[in-house]
Amino acid sequence: MSSVAARDERVTDILRRRAGQPGRSPVEAAIDRVWRFFCSVRAAIYEIVFLSLLVLIGTLKGSIIPAQIPRFVPALEPLVVRWYAFDVFRSGIFSFTLALLTVAIVVCTVNRLPGIWAAIAHPTVATTRRFFQTAEPAARFGVDAPLQAAVDALVRALQARRYRVVREDRDGEVHVYADKNRFGILGTFPFHLGLILVLVGGIVGAQLGFRETMFSIPEGSVRDVGYGTGLRVELTGFIDTYDELGAVTEYRSDVILYEGDREVRRQSIEVNKPLTYNNITFYQTSYGQAAAMRITDAAGRVVFEDPIEFTYLSRSNKDAPAAKLDLPAQGIALELVYPNLLLDAKPEIGDIKLQPGQLYAQARDWRTNERIGEGAVLGQGDTATLAGYGVQFVRETRFTLLQVASNPGIPILFAASAMGVLGLAVTFGFPHRRVRAIVSERDAATEMLIAPMARRDWAGKRDFIATVAALEPRFGAAEPYGRMLDERT
């Protein structure tokens, strides 16, 4: 709360005590402070700036910009590492900031409601001549008719233009207030509701949604999506096409989506053509090489049989795709390396020369990562014994790389969009037009001053000019008054 508000609060309490009224209780004072905080424009600006900073941090995390910082300031490297590890958009501080803004919008909206409703139901009718002197535009009519007859004619003319008219007699003058589309100002509330729903949707998406950027599936395999979704994805086929220069022109993944054991969707996923089921979307991002492997123990029992994705590069040859197969129950891990992909690179893995269609397999201790024995070069269909296990390279295959994203807040965001569009349609489609007038007797004649409440509303000013033109057949030509510029010329 600002120092001015705190001072006003203390002064109010002093005046109440002097009048013999009890001061506010600590609970009332605390509630008032909290209410003032959420209505504070300054606090809202701080919250928006802080939220923008969080969004910037989260967005830059997906770029190489943070990684460049240690080149200039090496001491900041630990901070950059933590930056890449910090999931901003799923963090508690991000959701808390969104919740704080949500409460602020709710409180401000509730705080404005009584004043807006009073302006609709019980508008202030009386005004001063100073208003007409400063209004732009404003007009004066000299009416050759008694006061009440002129007022009645003005009321009928405004009502003919769909204005609601309220009049009030004061000190021998008649003050007139006229408006139309008065309920249009309620259009701000659907718009505010839309903003609230946007923030709520952001909180729901941050806390209940997920994004998996490295979801890989080899051809012929099924992978669990996880995250409690109960979904599984099977890659039935992967198709890629190339031009005459060997560049990829198109690739797609033919998949089957299961919920439990039930098939729920069958679709081809392409770049910019994702698969969506409920609030979960699967995007095509990349693809790569895989190897169908079969591992058996000394008794011939199969301990593993599935394709393995080659998702990283070998330490021995930076151009060679590599994979690691962990078998913790057997206490071993298998390092697998394909020949490199570049035509002008050497296919060596150390002293071993790999040919197309071969891979290199090395057994390692699962806990210490130490080598166990010597590695082996396997062609498709070949089997070698490594660390006491039979390792068979069944065949070459490929894998697809998908990005899986879930946002349960999407329905809320759709509702927010609808509320926002509704609010804008009401606000701009039915703008609140207001006109004030004072009718009085001057020099044995009746004077009528009339002006709109449209200081920064050009459309409202044009509507007023049209209203003045509609009044002239009844009251004669209007004279510019105050700052009025006769726009009809």
Buried (B, 14 or more C-beta within 10 A) or exposed (E): BEEEBEEEBEEEBEEEEEEEEEEBEEEEEEEBEEBBBBBBEEBBEEBEEBBEEBBEBBEBBEEEEBEEBBEEEEEEEEEBEEBEEEEBBBBEEBBEBBBBBBBBBBBBBEEBEEEBEEBBEEBEBBBEEEBBEEBEBBBBBBBEBEBEEBBBBBBEBBEEBEBBBBBEEEEEBBBBBBBBBBEBBBBBBBBBBBBBBBBBBBBBBBBBBBBBEEBBBBBBBBBEBEBEBEBBBBBBEBEEEEEEEEEEEEBBBBBBBBBEEEEEBEBBBBEEEBBEBEBBBBBBBBBBBBBBBBBBEEEEEEBBEBBBBBBEBBEBBEBBBBBBBEBEEBEBBBBBBBBBEEEEEEBBBEEBEBEEEBBBBBBBEBEEEEEBEEBBBBEBEBBBEBBEBBBBBBEBBBBBBBBBBBBBBBEBBEBBBBBBEBBBEBBEEBBBBBBBBBBBEEEEEBBBBBBBBBEEBEEBBEBBBEBBEEBEEBBEEBEEBBEBEEEEE
